[in-house]
Amino acid sequence: MKLVNKNIGAYPLYISILVLFSVLVSCKKFVDVSPPDGMLDWETTFNNEGSATAAVVELYPAYDKDVLPFLSYLCGLSADELVSTTTASAEFLNNSITITNTNNSSDLWATAFSNIRKCNLAIEGLNRSTNLTTGIKNQLSGEMKFMRAALLFNLLNLYGKIPLPLSIDELENAKLPRAGTEEAWSKILTDLQSAKALLKAEYPSAERARVNKYAASALLARAYLYHKEWAKAEAEASEVIGSGLYTLGNPTGTFKKGSNETILQLYAQTGRSPLATYYVPGNAGITPRYFLRAGFDLAFEKNTAGVDDLRKSNWTGKNNAGVYYVNKYKILTGSGDEYSIFLRLGELYLIRAEARAQQNKLNRSGSAETDLNVIRARAGLEDKTGLNKAAMLAAVEQERKLELFGEYPHRWFDLKRSAGFADASKSRADEVLMPLKGAFWQSTDVLFPIPSGQIRVNPALDQNAGY
């Protein structure tokens, strides 16, 4: 049976359904058997293919508009990527986030848990559905488990221990304590493994704008890398790279919606990524709200012919004042051909390079060196050869910095999760950010504070150290 919403661009057909679904999600009093009286019921939404699909695909534009931009620029400020023309984000730039900070409490914490509630409702509704085919239920359930895992992954890496609201019983969810980090990792990995098993290799919609099996595998590779399961990270990355569906192209087209490098992108009816609004100036006489830290441009190499790294020439811009900014997404107005990218092949090569280096697979065929140089070759740079383990890990970190800047909290999460190069008892965040940010930086800043309002309404939550 064909999906009614075969093309994700058909969102307007389901506006009334999405409104009702949002009302249900925002309701404070759920019970664990059925939704509240007068609200959308399982029969209406999750036993009908069109409305069930609409309820699921709603999460993609929500992530694009309400999750990805804030994660990207707030964590870029917290790391060594971005600075800002506005004082509103100064607490992130100075790693001095207060427990009442609105960006932290609303844009990072509350938005994530609101979307997790939607995932829980959809998963429950699909489990109870009696009319949907097995194929449709598997696809939609796989998408929701993927999205829930992605949201939990973000929260875990932002806050450390987090509550795990995995049911639709909001009364119980409101009283949950923070689960241990290993319990959270277990749930993230289980959701992604389940999603991968449920999903097919074929995309369920046009434009790679919904999750398929390889998107689940790609996020699983990232999760295994962060969890230091090197062999599993390598295996998942290899599965995606070896699928034949994705190829690296010229950097000029990486962030176009038709890019063959894209594993998963987020549909936007306008063809414009919300990230451009934050990163790109309206004209060369303006400095954007969030721009690259002074000296970031110097990290890019020139090749032996004296030509700049193609990522610098294609993915950064410079205004009349000489300020460099993130220029991956370029379209600010009108109709465009850019969607925000959730996952792309370049990251998978770097995941595999790091995982192989950690297993001492450093040189020759099937090694970290091979993967590192695939990325460097695409950037127009010469190969690096003969590196030992420490040098290889440093080289991979540098390529991640220059390949993935501005797209997601990659740099912030990388600095937090990695041991120091000079002193393994410290984090890379300590090594990099303490000299850069001076007295503002404390080792406890690697975790953001639990919002005070959440602790006030749920005394079972405890605060992170340093706040």
C-alpha positions in Angstrom: 0.0 0.0 0.0 1.3 3.5 -0.9 1.7 6.0 1.8 -0.9 8.8 1.5 1.8 11.3 2.3 4.3 10.0 -0.2 5.8 13.4 -0.7 6.6 15.2 2.5 5.7 18.4 0.9 2.1 17.6 1.3 2.0 18.9 4.9 -0.9 21.3 4.3 -3.3 18.4 3.7 -3.0 17.5 7.3 -3.0 20.8 9.1 -6.2 20.1 11.1 -4.8 16.7 12.2 -1.5 18.3 13.3 -3.3 20.9 15.3 -5.4 18.2 17.1 -2.2 16.2 17.7 -0.4 19.2 19.2 -3.4 19.8 21.5 -3.2 16.3 22.7 0.5 16.5 23.3 0.2 19.8 25.3 -2.5 18.4 27.6 -1.2 18.0 31.1 -3.3 15.1 32.2 -2.7 11.9 30.3 -3.8 8.5 31.6 -2.0 5.3 30.7 -4.9 3.6 28.9 -6.5 6.2 26.6 -6.2 9.9 25.8 -8.3 12.4 27.7 -12.0 12.8 26.9 -12.7 15.0 24.0 -9.2 14.7 22.6 -7.9 12.9 19.5 -8.3 9.2 20.0 -6.3 6.3 18.7 -9.0 5.3 16.2 -8.9 8.7 14.6 -5.2 9.2 14.3 -3.3 6.0 14.4 -5.7 3.6 12.7 -5.8 5.7 9.6 -2.7 5.8 7.3 -3.0 9.4 6.3 -3.5 10.9 9.8 -0.9 8.5 11.3 1.7 9.6 8.7 0.9 13.2 9.3 1.3 12.9 13.0 4.8 11.4 12.5 6.1 13.7 9.8 5.2 16.7 11.9 8.3 16.0 13.9 10.7 16.8 11.1 9.9 20.5 10.5 9.6 20.9 14.3 13.2 19.6 14.7 14.3 21.9 11.8 12.8 25.0 13.2 12.8 24.5 17.0 15.7 22.2 17.8 18.5 22.3 15.3 19.2 26.0 15.1 19.4 26.5 18.9 21.6 23.4 19.4 23.9 24.6 16.6 24.6 28.2 17.6 24.3 28.0 21.4 26.8 25.1 21.5 28.9 26.8 18.9 29.2 29.7 21.3 30.0 27.4 24.2 32.8 25.9 22.2 35.5 27.7 20.2 33.5 28.1 17.0 31.2 31.1 17.2 30.8 34.5 18.8 27.8 36.8 18.7 26.8 40.4 18.0 24.0 40.1 20.6 24.2 40.1 24.4 21.3 37.6 24.7 23.6 34.6 24.2 26.5 35.9 26.3 26.0 33.3 29.0 26.8 30.6 26.5 29.7 32.4 25.0 31.2 32.9 28.4 30.3 29.4 29.7 28.4 31.1 32.5 24.9 29.8 32.0 22.5 30.6 34.9 19.9 28.2 36.1 17.2 30.6 34.9 18.5 31.1 31.4 15.6 31.1 28.9 17.5 29.6 26.0 18.6 26.7 28.2 15.2 26.1 29.8 13.0 26.7 26.8 14.9 26.1 23.6 17.1 23.2 24.7 15.3 21.5 27.6 11.6 22.1 27.2 11.4 21.8 23.4 13.3 18.5 23.5 11.0 17.0 26.0 7.9 18.3 24.3 9.0 16.5 21.1 9.8 13.4 23.1 6.1 13.4 24.3 5.0 13.5 20.7 7.2 10.5 19.9 5.8 8.6 22.9 2.2 9.3 21.8 2.9 8.2 18.3 4.7 5.0 19.3 1.9 4.1 21.7 -0.8 4.8 19.1 1.0 2.8 16.5 1.4 -0.1 18.9 -2.3 -0.1 19.5 -3.4 0.4 15.9 -5.4 -2.4 14.4 -6.0 -1.0 10.9 -2.5 -0.1 9.6 -0.5 -2.6 7.6 2.6 -4.0 9.2 4.8 -2.2 6.7 3.3 1.2 7.6 3.4 0.6 11.3 7.1 -0.5 11.0 8.1 2.6 9.0 6.3 5.1 11.3 7.4 3.4 14.5 11.0 3.3 13.2 10.9 7.0 12.4 9.6 7.8 15.9 12.1 5.7 17.7 14.8 7.3 15.6 13.6 10.8 16.5 13.2 10.0 20.2 16.7 8.6 20.3 18.1 11.7 18.6 16.4 14.0 21.1 17.6 11.9 24.1 21.1 11.8 22.6 21.1 15.6 22.5 19.8 15.9 26.1 22.3 13.4 27.4 25.2 15.2 25.9 24.0 18.6 27.0 23.1 17.7 30.6 24.6 14.3 31.6 22.0 12.5 33.6 18.5 13.1 32.3 15.0 11.9 33.1 13.7 9.2 30.7 10.0 9.8 30.0 9.2 6.8 27.9 5.4 6.4 28.4 2.4 8.6 27.8 1.6 8.9 31.5 2.4 12.5 32.1 1.7 12.4 35.8 4.4 9.7 36.3 6.7 11.4 33.8 6.5 14.7 35.8 8.0 12.9 38.9 10.9 11.1 37.2 14.4 11.6 38.6 17.4 11.8 36.4 18.4 8.4 35.1 22.1 7.3 35.1 24.0 8.0 32.0 24.5 4.4 31.2 20.7 3.8 31.5 20.2 6.7 29.1 22.8 5.4 26.6 21.1 2.0 26.8 17.7 3.5 25.8 19.2 5.5 23.0 21.0 2.6 21.5 18.0 0.3 21.9 15.7 2.8 20.1 18.2 3.1 17.3 18.7 -0.6 16.9 14.9 -1.1 16.9 14.5 1.7 14.3 17.1 0.2 12.1 15.4 -3.2 12.2 12.0 -1.7 11.4 13.0 0.5 8.6 13.8 -0.3 4.9 16.7 0.9 2.8 14.3 2.7 0.5 13.2 6.2 1.6 9.5 6.5 2.3 9.3 9.9 0.7 11.0 12.0 -1.9 14.2 14.0 -1.3 15.6 11.9 1.5 13.5 13.9 3.9 12.3 11.0 6.1 14.3 8.3 8.0 15.4 5.1 6.3 17.5 2.2 7.5 20.7 3.9 6.7 19.8 7.1 8.6 19.2 4.9 11.7 22.5 3.2 11.1 24.3 6.6 10.7 23.0 7.9 14.0 23.8 4.6 15.6 27.4 4.9 14.4 27.6 8.4 16.0 26.1 7.0 19.2 28.5 4.1 19.3 31.4 6.5 18.7 30.4 8.7 21.6 29.9 5.6 23.8 33.4 4.4 22.9 32.2 1.2 21.2 34.7 1.5 18.5 34.2 -1.7 16.6 30.4 -1.2 16.5 30.9 2.5 15.4 33.1 1.3 12.6 30.7 -1.4 11.5 27.7 0.9 11.3 29.6 3.6 9.5 30.9 1.0 7.0 27.3 -0.2 6.4 26.3 3.3 5.4 29.4 4.0 3.3 29.2 0.7 1.6 25.5 0.9 0.7 26.2 2.6 -2.6 23.4 5.2 -2.0 25.7 8.0 -1.0 28.7 9.7 -2.5 30.9 12.7 -1.7 30.6 15.5 -4.3 32.1 18.9 -4.9 31.7 21.1 -1.8 29.7 23.6 -3.8 26.7 21.3 -3.8 27.0 19.6 -0.3 24.2 21.7 1.2 21.8 21.6 -1.8 18.7 19.5 -1.3 19.7 17.3 -4.2 23.1 16.4 -2.8 24.0 12.8 -3.0 26.0 13.1 0.2 22.8 13.6 2.2 21.6 10.7 4.3 18.8 12.6 6.0 17.6 16.2 5.5 14.7 18.2 6.9 12.1 19.4 4.5 11.3 23.1 4.3 8.5 24.3 2.0 10.5 27.5 1.3 13.7 25.6 0.4 15.5 27.6 3.0 17.3 26.3 6.1 16.5 28.2 9.3 20.2 28.2 10.1 20.9 30.7 7.4 18.8 33.3 9.3 21.3 33.1 12.2 24.6 32.7 10.3 24.3 34.7 7.0 24.3 38.6 6.8 21.7 40.3 4.6 24.6 42.1 2.8 28.3 42.4 3.0 28.1 45.5 5.1 26.4 43.6 8.0 27.8 41.2 10.6 25.5 38.3 11.2 24.2 37.5 14.7 26.5 34.5 15.0 29.8 34.4 13.2 33.1 32.5 13.3 35.5 33.3 16.1 38.5 35.3 15.0 41.2 33.0 13.8 38.9 30.2 12.8 39.7 30.9 9.2 43.4 30.3 9.9 42.7 26.6 10.7 42.1 25.9 7.1 45.1 24.7 5.1 46.3 25.6 1.6 47.4 22.8 -0.7 50.9 22.6 -2.2 49.7 24.8 -5.1 48.7 27.5 -2.7 44.9 27.0 -3.1 42.7 27.3 -0.1 40.9 24.3 1.4 37.7 24.1 -0.6 35.6 24.1 2.6 36.9 27.6 3.4 36.2 29.0 -0.1 32.7 27.3 -0.3 31.5 27.1 3.3 32.6 30.3 4.8 31.9 33.9 3.9 33.6 37.2 4.8 31.9 40.6 5.1 33.4 44.0 4.4 34.8 44.2 7.9 36.8 41.0 7.4 34.5 38.9 9.6 34.2 35.3 8.6 30.9 33.6 9.0 29.3 30.1 8.4 28.1 30.1 4.8 27.0 26.5 4.3 23.3 27.6 3.9 23.2 30.7 1.8 19.6 31.5 1.0 17.8 34.1 3.2 14.7 35.1 1.2 12.5 33.7 -1.6 12.3 30.1 -2.7 15.5 28.1 -2.5 17.0 24.7 -2.9 18.4 24.1 0.5 17.2 21.9 3.4 18.9 21.6 6.8 21.0 18.4 6.8 20.5 16.0 9.7 23.1 13.4 8.6 25.6 13.3 5.8 28.3 11.0 4.4 31.2 13.2 5.4 30.5 12.7 9.0 30.4 8.9 8.5 33.9 8.8 7.1 35.2 10.8 10.1 33.3 8.5 12.5 34.9 5.5 10.9 38.4 7.2 10.8 38.2 7.9 14.6 36.8 4.4 15.4 39.6 2.8 13.4 42.3 4.9 15.0 41.0 4.0 18.4 41.5 0.3 17.4 45.0 1.1 16.1 43.9 0.6 12.5 46.1 3.5 11.5 47.6 3.0 8.0 47.3 1.1 4.8 44.0 -0.2 3.3 40.9 -0.1 5.4 42.4 2.2 7.9 41.9 5.6 9.6 44.3 7.1 7.2 42.2 6.0 4.2 39.1 7.6 5.6 40.8 10.8 6.7 42.3 11.3 3.2 38.9 10.8 1.5 37.7 13.9 3.4 41.0 15.8 2.7 40.9 14.9 -1.0 37.3 16.3 -1.3 38.6 19.5 0.3 41.4 19.7 -2.3 44.2 18.8 0.1 47.1 16.3 0.0 47.0 13.1 1.9 48.4 12.7 5.4 50.4 9.5 5.8 52.4 7.6 8.4 50.7 9.1 11.5 50.8 7.4 14.9 47.7 7.0 17.0 48.0 10.3 18.8 48.7 12.2 15.7 45.9 10.4 13.8 43.3 11.3 16.5 44.5 14.9 16.5 44.2 15.0 12.7 40.7 13.5 12.8 39.6 16.0 15.4 40.9 18.8 13.2 39.1 17.5 10.1 35.9 17.2 12.2 36.3 20.9 13.2 36.7 22.0 9.6 34.1 19.7 8.1 31.2 20.0 10.5 31.4 23.5 11.9 28.1 25.3 12.4 25.9 22.3 11.5 25.1 20.8 14.9 26.9 20.8 18.3 29.6 18.7 16.8 32.5 20.7 18.1 31.1 21.2 21.6 30.3 17.5 21.9 33.7 16.5 20.5 35.6 18.7 23.1 33.4 17.3 25.9 33.7 13.7 25.1 37.4 13.4 24.2 40.3 13.0 26.6 43.0 15.7 26.6 45.9 15.2 24.2 48.5 16.5 26.7 46.8 15.2 29.8 44.3 12.4 29.5 42.9 13.1 32.9 41.4 16.3 31.5 38.9 16.7 28.7 39.8 18.4 25.4 37.3 21.1 26.5 39.7 21.9 29.4 42.7 22.0 27.1 41.1 24.1 24.4 38.7 26.4 26.3 40.6 27.2 29.4 43.3 29.1 27.5 40.7 30.7 25.3 38.1 31.7 27.8 40.2 32.2 30.9 38.4 32.8 34.2 35.1 32.1 32.6 35.9 28.5 32.1 35.4 25.8 34.8 35.7 22.1 34.2 32.1 21.7 35.3 30.9 23.8 32.4 31.0 20.8 30.1 27.4 20.2 31.4 24.7 22.8 31.1 22.5 23.5 34.2 19.2 21.7 34.9 16.7 24.6 34.6 15.7 25.8 38.0 12.0 25.9 37.0 12.1 22.1 36.3 13.7 21.4 39.7 11.0 23.6 41.4 8.1 21.5 39.9 9.9 18.2 40.2 12.0 17.9 43.4 13.3 14.5 42.2 15.6 16.3 39.8 19.0 17.3 41.2 21.4 20.0 39.8 24.6 19.5 38.0 27.9 20.4 39.8 29.0 24.0 39.5 25.5 25.5 39.5 
